[in-house]
Amino acid sequence: MAKIVVTRWIPDDAVKLLAEAGDVVVSPADRPLTPDELHEFVAGADAVVGMLHDRLDGALADAAGPGLKVVANVAVGYDNVDVPALAARGIVVTNTPGVLTDATADLAFGLLLAVTRRLGEGERLLRSRTPWSFHLGFLLGSGLQGKTLGIVGYGQIGRAVAKRAEAFGMEIVHSGRSNRGSVPFEELLARSDVVSLHCPLTPETRHLIDAAALRAMKPGAYLVNTTRGPVVDEAALADALEAGEIAGAALDVFEKEPEVEPRLLGRDDVVLSPHLGSATVETRTAMAVLAARNVVAVLAGRTPLTEVKP
């Protein structure tokens, strides 16, 4: 039977699907494997189910051996996958788009509300038992009605965030390489009261939000990032917040994840969450099941549901 290795825990529904196609070996380590551990673990594999913290590249394929047929990345983004190197070895690469759109959009909008309405700051005040009383100037945030949301990357998740923002009475502008109605990135930064990032991580988008981009934003604007951490230069973001160049930021992903720029941790104008964009039982299960279905299809000689082409 085929050997199917899974680099970290996945829901039982996905494991059961995989077991129909081969012998499934799940890493017992509740942490990312080191490169050496990962390469040792995948030796002899016909299929690898990997996570976004795994480097899935030619070295991994060589460590697996000539029997490797498919690498299934349990994520939408595949910046951790060297697709050309795997394709050159005849290995099919798959990802898990679509199934996490609503969960990630919900989280993005939740972060937007948290930072603009100072919810984290208010909760910390209560938990610290700091004396307080209601008055008209207490913990004032920023309303959303009539404000402009700038969406960078207008794919499925970006459009889902736009739909939620419209329900709150926000105006939408978006920027992307191939979307009708897109505005130039510089114009989006200048017009937006909130900038929400939904572009993939590529060499072109790494540090897309740098010192210059932050200076181009409105002084009262907020930044929300639920895509990939390195899209934002976190040191430049800390500098901008310290200088009052923008009003606040909400981040679910980090440049050197799981580490966070230390200067962001103590700031009341920053909301942080530990990569929870797709973190619902339903969504994470759907992601793993889609990855499993892709593996089963390839091992059976069929076309997978969501193949990533070079």
C-alpha positions as CSV (number, residue, x, y, z in Angstrom):
1,M,0.0,0.0,0.0
2,A,1.0,3.6,-0.5
3,K,2.8,5.3,2.4
4,I,1.1,8.6,3.3
5,V,2.8,10.9,5.8
6,V,1.2,13.7,7.6
7,T,3.5,16.2,9.2
8,R,1.3,17.3,12.1
9,W,-2.1,16.4,13.6
10,I,-5.2,16.6,11.3
11,P,-8.8,15.9,12.1
12,D,-9.9,12.2,12.2
13,D,-12.3,12.7,9.2
14,A,-9.3,13.4,7.0
15,V,-7.2,10.6,8.5
16,K,-10.0,8.1,7.7
17,L,-10.1,9.2,4.1
18,L,-6.4,8.9,3.7
19,A,-6.5,5.4,5.3
20,E,-8.6,4.2,2.4
21,A,-5.7,4.9,0.1
22,G,-2.7,3.7,2.1
23,D,-0.9,3.4,5.3
24,V,-1.1,6.8,7.2
25,V,1.7,7.9,9.5
26,V,1.1,11.1,11.4
27,S,3.9,12.9,13.2
28,P,3.6,12.4,16.9
29,A,5.4,15.8,17.6
30,D,3.0,18.6,18.6
31,R,5.3,21.2,16.9
32,P,6.8,22.0,13.5
33,L,9.5,19.5,12.6
34,T,13.0,20.7,12.0
35,P,14.1,20.4,8.3
36,D,16.2,17.3,9.3
37,E,13.3,15.7,11.2
38,L,11.0,16.5,8.3
39,H,13.3,14.9,5.7
40,E,13.8,11.8,7.8
41,F,10.0,11.6,8.5
42,V,9.0,11.6,4.8
43,A,11.5,9.0,3.6
44,G,9.8,6.4,1.4
45,A,6.5,8.4,1.2
46,D,4.2,8.2,-1.7
47,A,2.2,11.2,-0.5
48,V,3.0,14.1,2.0
49,V,0.3,16.1,3.7
50,G,2.1,19.2,5.0
51,M,1.4,22.4,6.9
52,L,2.2,26.0,6.2
53,H,5.2,25.9,8.5
54,D,6.8,23.1,6.5
55,R,9.2,23.8,3.7
56,L,8.0,21.6,0.9
57,D,10.6,21.7,-1.8
58,G,13.0,19.7,-3.9
59,A,15.1,18.7,-0.8
60,L,12.0,17.2,0.8
61,A,11.2,15.4,-2.5
62,D,14.7,14.0,-2.7
63,A,14.4,12.9,0.9
64,A,11.1,11.2,0.2
65,G,12.5,9.3,-2.7
66,P,11.3,8.5,-6.3
67,G,8.0,7.2,-5.1
68,L,6.6,10.6,-4.0
69,K,3.6,11.5,-6.2
70,V,1.8,14.2,-4.4
71,V,2.4,17.0,-1.8
72,A,-0.8,18.4,-0.3
73,N,-0.4,21.7,1.5
74,V,-3.2,22.2,4.1
75,A,-3.5,26.0,3.4
76,V,-4.6,28.3,0.6
77,G,-1.3,30.1,0.3
78,Y,1.7,28.0,-0.9
79,D,4.6,30.4,-0.3
80,N,6.1,27.5,1.7
81,V,6.1,25.2,-1.4
82,D,8.6,25.2,-4.2
83,V,6.0,24.3,-6.8
84,P,8.4,24.4,-9.8
85,A,10.9,22.2,-8.1
86,L,8.3,19.6,-7.2
87,A,6.6,19.8,-10.7
88,A,10.0,19.2,-12.3
89,R,10.2,15.9,-10.4
90,G,6.7,15.0,-11.6
91,I,5.1,15.6,-8.2
92,V,1.6,17.0,-8.0
93,V,1.1,19.9,-5.6
94,T,-2.3,20.8,-4.1
95,N,-3.7,23.4,-1.7
96,T,-7.0,24.1,0.1
97,P,-8.7,27.2,-1.4
98,G,-12.4,28.1,-0.9
99,V,-13.2,26.2,2.2
100,L,-11.7,28.8,4.6
101,T,-13.0,32.0,2.9
102,D,-15.8,32.8,5.3
103,A,-13.9,31.9,8.5
104,T,-11.0,34.1,7.5
105,A,-13.2,37.0,6.4
106,D,-15.1,36.8,9.7
107,L,-11.8,36.9,11.6
108,A,-10.5,39.8,9.6
109,F,-13.6,41.8,10.2
110,G,-13.5,40.8,13.9
111,L,-10.0,42.2,14.1
112,L,-11.1,45.4,12.3
113,L,-13.8,45.9,14.9
114,A,-11.5,45.1,17.8
115,V,-8.9,47.6,16.8
116,T,-11.2,50.4,15.7
117,R,-13.4,50.1,18.8
118,R,-10.6,49.4,21.3
119,L,-12.1,46.1,22.5
120,G,-8.8,44.5,23.5
121,E,-7.8,47.6,25.4
122,G,-11.2,47.7,27.2
123,E,-11.0,44.0,28.1
124,R,-7.5,44.4,29.5
125,L,-8.6,47.3,31.6
126,L,-11.4,45.2,33.2
127,R,-9.2,42.1,33.8
128,S,-6.6,44.3,35.5
129,R,-9.3,45.5,37.9
130,T,-8.5,49.1,37.1
131,P,-11.1,51.4,38.5
132,W,-13.4,52.9,35.8
133,S,-16.7,54.6,35.3
134,F,-18.7,55.5,32.2
135,H,-18.4,58.9,30.8
136,L,-18.8,60.4,27.3
137,G,-15.0,60.5,26.6
138,F,-14.2,57.0,27.9
139,L,-12.3,54.7,25.4
140,L,-13.6,56.4,22.3
141,G,-13.0,54.4,19.2
142,S,-13.7,55.0,15.5
143,G,-17.0,54.3,13.8
144,L,-17.2,52.5,10.5
145,Q,-20.2,54.0,8.8
146,G,-19.2,56.1,5.8
147,K,-15.5,55.2,6.2
148,T,-13.4,53.7,3.5
149,L,-12.0,50.1,3.6
150,G,-9.1,49.5,1.3
151,I,-8.7,45.8,0.4
152,V,-5.3,44.8,-1.0
153,G,-5.8,41.5,-2.9
154,Y,-9.4,41.2,-4.1
155,G,-9.7,37.4,-4.3
156,Q,-12.3,35.2,-2.6
157,I,-11.4,36.3,0.9
158,G,-11.0,40.0,0.0
159,R,-14.4,40.0,-1.6
160,A,-15.9,38.3,1.4
161,V,-14.5,41.0,3.7
162,A,-15.9,43.7,1.4
163,K,-19.4,42.1,1.7
164,R,-19.2,42.3,5.5
165,A,-17.9,45.9,5.4
166,E,-20.7,47.0,3.1
167,A,-23.2,45.7,5.7
168,F,-21.6,48.1,8.2
169,G,-22.0,51.0,5.8
170,M,-18.4,51.2,4.6
171,E,-17.2,52.3,1.2
172,I,-14.9,49.8,-0.6
173,V,-11.8,50.4,-2.7
174,H,-9.5,47.6,-3.8
175,S,-6.2,47.1,-5.4
176,G,-5.0,44.1,-7.3
177,R,-3.1,43.1,-10.4
178,S,-6.0,41.9,-12.5
179,N,-9.3,43.0,-10.9
180,R,-11.7,45.3,-12.7
181,G,-12.3,48.5,-10.8
182,S,-9.0,48.3,-8.9
183,V,-7.3,51.5,-7.9
184,P,-3.5,52.0,-7.8
185,F,-2.0,50.8,-4.5
186,E,-0.8,54.3,-3.7
187,E,-4.3,55.7,-4.1
188,L,-5.8,53.0,-1.9
189,L,-3.4,53.9,0.9
190,A,-4.2,57.6,0.7
191,R,-8.0,57.1,0.6
192,S,-8.5,54.3,3.1
193,D,-9.5,54.6,6.8
194,V,-8.8,50.9,7.2
195,V,-6.4,48.9,5.0
196,S,-7.0,45.1,5.0
197,L,-4.4,42.8,3.5
198,H,-5.5,39.7,1.5
199,C,-2.8,39.3,-1.2
200,P,-0.6,36.2,-1.4
201,L,3.0,36.3,-0.2
202,T,5.3,36.6,-3.2
203,P,8.7,38.2,-3.8
204,E,6.7,41.3,-5.0
205,T,4.5,41.5,-1.9
206,R,7.1,40.8,0.8
207,H,7.2,44.0,2.8
208,L,4.6,45.5,0.6
209,I,3.6,47.5,3.7
210,D,6.9,49.1,4.5
211,A,7.9,52.5,6.0
212,A,6.9,54.4,2.8
213,A,3.5,52.7,2.5
214,L,2.8,53.4,6.2
215,R,3.6,57.1,5.7
216,A,1.3,57.2,2.7
217,M,-1.7,56.1,4.9
218,K,-3.9,58.5,6.7
219,P,-2.8,59.4,10.2
220,G,-6.1,58.1,11.6
221,A,-6.0,54.9,9.5
222,Y,-5.8,51.3,10.7
223,L,-4.0,48.3,9.2
224,V,-5.4,44.7,9.4
225,N,-3.3,41.7,8.2
226,T,-4.8,38.2,8.0
227,T,-2.8,37.0,4.9
228,R,0.9,36.3,5.5
229,G,3.1,38.0,8.1
230,P,6.0,39.0,5.8
231,V,3.7,41.2,3.7
232,V,4.2,43.7,6.6
233,D,7.6,45.0,7.8
234,E,6.8,44.7,11.5
235,A,9.7,46.9,12.5
236,A,8.5,49.7,10.2
237,L,5.0,49.2,11.6
238,A,6.2,49.6,15.2
239,D,8.1,52.8,14.1
240,A,5.0,54.2,12.4
241,L,2.8,53.5,15.5
242,E,5.4,55.1,17.8
243,A,5.5,58.2,15.5
244,G,1.7,58.4,15.3
245,E,1.7,57.9,11.6
246,I,-1.3,55.6,11.7
247,A,-3.9,55.0,14.5
248,G,-3.5,51.3,15.0
249,A,-3.0,47.8,13.7
250,A,-4.6,44.3,14.0
251,L,-2.4,41.3,13.1
252,D,-3.3,37.6,12.9
253,V,0.0,36.6,11.1
254,F,3.6,37.6,11.8
255,E,6.8,38.2,9.9
256,K,8.8,35.7,11.9
257,E,5.9,33.6,13.2
258,P,5.4,32.5,15.9
259,E,7.7,35.4,17.1
260,V,6.2,38.9,17.2
261,E,8.0,42.2,17.0
262,P,8.5,43.0,20.7
263,R,7.5,46.6,20.4
264,L,4.1,45.6,19.2
265,L,3.3,43.5,22.2
266,G,2.8,46.2,24.8
267,R,0.9,48.7,22.6
268,D,-2.8,49.3,23.3
269,D,-3.3,50.4,19.7
270,V,-2.4,46.9,18.4
271,V,-4.6,43.9,18.5
272,L,-2.9,40.5,18.1
273,S,-4.2,37.0,17.5
274,P,-2.2,33.7,16.9
275,H,-3.0,32.8,13.3
276,L,-6.7,32.1,13.9
277,G,-8.0,33.1,10.5
278,S,-9.3,29.6,9.6
279,A,-9.6,28.4,13.2
280,T,-13.1,27.0,13.4
281,V,-13.8,23.3,13.8
282,E,-15.8,23.2,10.6
283,T,-13.2,25.1,8.5
284,R,-10.1,23.3,9.7
285,T,-11.8,20.0,9.2
286,A,-12.9,21.0,5.7
287,M,-9.3,22.0,4.9
288,A,-7.8,18.7,6.0
289,V,-10.6,16.7,4.2
290,L,-9.9,18.6,1.0
291,A,-6.2,17.9,1.3
292,A,-7.0,14.2,1.9
293,R,-9.3,14.0,-1.1
294,N,-6.6,15.5,-3.3
295,V,-4.1,12.8,-2.1
296,V,-6.6,10.0,-2.6
297,A,-7.3,11.3,-6.1
298,V,-3.7,11.5,-7.2
299,L,-2.8,8.1,-5.7
300,A,-5.8,6.6,-7.7
301,G,-4.5,8.2,-10.9
302,R,-7.2,10.9,-11.0
303,T,-6.9,14.7,-11.3
304,P,-7.0,16.3,-7.8
305,L,-9.7,18.9,-6.9
306,T,-7.3,21.8,-6.3
307,E,-4.0,21.4,-8.1
308,V,-1.4,24.2,-7.9
309,K,0.4,24.6,-11.3
310,P,3.9,26.0,-11.6
